[in-house]
Amino acid sequence: MKILIVVTSVDAYANRNLKTGLWLSELTHFYHLAKEQEFDVTLASPKGGNTPIDPESLKPALLDKLSKRYLSDESFMAKLGHTKNLKEVAGERFDCVYLTGGHGTMFDFPDNFTLQEILKDHYENGKIVSAVCHGVGGLLNVRLSNGAYLIAGRVISGYSWFEEWLARRKAEVPFNLEEALKKRGGLYKKSLIPLTSKAVEDGNLMTGQNPFSSKALARNVMARLAKIKAAKESLAKPV
């Protein structure tokens, strides 16, 4: 099974005084489970090359054991330093496309035409399209062949506006993700208690609300991929 994981190339908010980037755990938990199942993983970003990591995600209270382990893994960090440009993988077909989060994604995911085409193509061909937290913003402007927004009428989650307030980033972010998802017709769902896990799915669209949703989302996606793999292998067996 082939998985495309998309990370941000942006390292700061628009005012350039505050650093941001990838929220590390939103990558590591997904990546770890994919590697455990020996899936083929490709890391790509809008610009290619180095992936900035949000310093907030590296604070002791938020850096879990798994993410800490990957942070000290030279091989893994080298991959983060040399991601492929999205244009390099635009012609490839994956079984799953996963958009990681971090505030940086709000600046380089939503209006990236290459990413929109990748997501449209995979979604319409029945492949899994998945995203977590702010990475869900990458789905906002994706239109299907019939002109409708991909998320219109679909159950979806993503970072809530109240969580943005708790993170003290309301004045820094370029838009209100929760509101934007609703305006696009998304059937937005969030946990009753902010900053707790919420992973939802609607057909081949699978999303998570916040960093604390990354584990559940990863498990759900990997379970779905494992079933797809088993079905393919069963069909391939001679009668």
HUFENHU-V724278 format. One record per backbone hydrogen bond with DSSP energy under -0.5 kcal/mol. NH is the residue of the N-H (numbers start at 0). CO is the residue of the C=O. E is the energy in kcal/mol with one decimal. If there is no record, write none. Layout:
nh:co:e
NH:CO:E
NH:CO:E
This chain:
nh:co:e
2:39:-3.1
3:95:-2.8
4:2:-0.6
4:41:-3.0
5:3:-0.5
5:97:-3.0
6:43:-2.6
12:17:-2.4
15:12:-2.3
19:10:-2.3
21:51:-3.0
22:100:-1.2
23:21:-0.9
25:22:-1.6
26:23:-1.9
27:23:-2.4
28:24:-1.6
30:26:-3.0
31:27:-2.8
32:28:-1.7
33:29:-2.0
34:30:-2.4
35:31:-2.2
36:32:-1.4
37:34:-1.5
38:33:-2.7
39:0:-2.9
40:38:-0.7
41:2:-2.6
43:4:-2.5
44:83:-2.5
45:6:-0.6
48:82:-3.1
50:79:-1.3
51:49:-0.6
53:21:-2.6
56:53:-1.2
57:54:-1.1
58:55:-1.2
61:58:-2.1
62:58:-1.9
63:61:-1.0
67:63:-2.5
68:64:-2.1
69:65:-2.1
70:66:-2.1
71:67:-1.0
72:69:-1.2
73:71:-0.8
76:72:-2.6
77:73:-1.9
78:74:-1.4
79:75:-1.8
80:76:-1.2
81:77:-0.6
81:78:-0.9
82:48:-2.5
82:79:-0.5
83:42:-2.4
85:44:-1.8
87:84:-1.8
88:84:-0.8
88:85:-0.8
89:85:-0.7
91:88:-1.9
93:91:-0.5
94:1:-2.7
95:1:-1.2
96:127:-2.5
97:3:-3.1
98:129:-2.6
99:5:-2.3
99:97:-0.7
103:20:-1.2
104:101:-1.8
105:102:-1.5
106:103:-1.6
107:103:-1.0
108:104:-2.1
109:104:-0.6
111:108:-1.6
112:110:-0.9
115:111:-2.2
116:112:-2.3
117:113:-2.2
118:114:-2.6
119:115:-2.6
120:116:-2.6
121:117:-2.3
122:118:-2.6
123:119:-2.5
124:120:-1.0
125:122:-1.6
126:121:-2.7
127:94:-2.0
128:203:-3.0
129:96:-3.1
129:127:-0.5
130:205:-1.7
131:98:-1.9
132:207:-2.0
134:131:-2.0
135:132:-1.2
136:133:-1.9
137:134:-2.0
138:135:-2.3
139:136:-1.0
141:138:-1.3
142:140:-0.6
143:147:-3.3
146:143:-2.2
149:141:-3.0
151:148:-1.2
152:184:-3.0
153:150:-2.3
155:186:-1.8
163:159:-1.7
164:160:-1.7
165:161:-2.3
166:162:-2.1
167:164:-1.1
168:163:-2.3
169:163:-0.5
171:168:-1.2
172:168:-2.1
176:174:-0.9
179:175:-2.5
180:176:-2.5
181:177:-1.7
182:178:-2.3
183:179:-1.4
184:181:-1.6
185:180:-2.4
186:153:-3.0
187:185:-1.6
188:155:-2.4
193:191:-0.6
195:192:-0.8
199:206:-2.6
201:204:-3.0
204:201:-1.7
205:128:-2.5
205:203:-0.6
206:199:-2.2
207:130:-1.7
208:197:-2.3
212:209:-2.3
213:210:-1.2
216:212:-2.6
217:213:-2.3
218:214:-2.4
219:215:-2.4
220:216:-2.6
221:217:-2.6
222:218:-2.3
223:219:-1.9
224:220:-2.6
225:221:-2.4
226:222:-1.7
227:223:-2.1
228:224:-2.7
229:225:-2.4
230:226:-2.3
231:227:-2.2
232:228:-2.4
233:229:-2.0
234:230:-2.0
235:231:-1.5
236:232:-0.8
236:233:-0.6
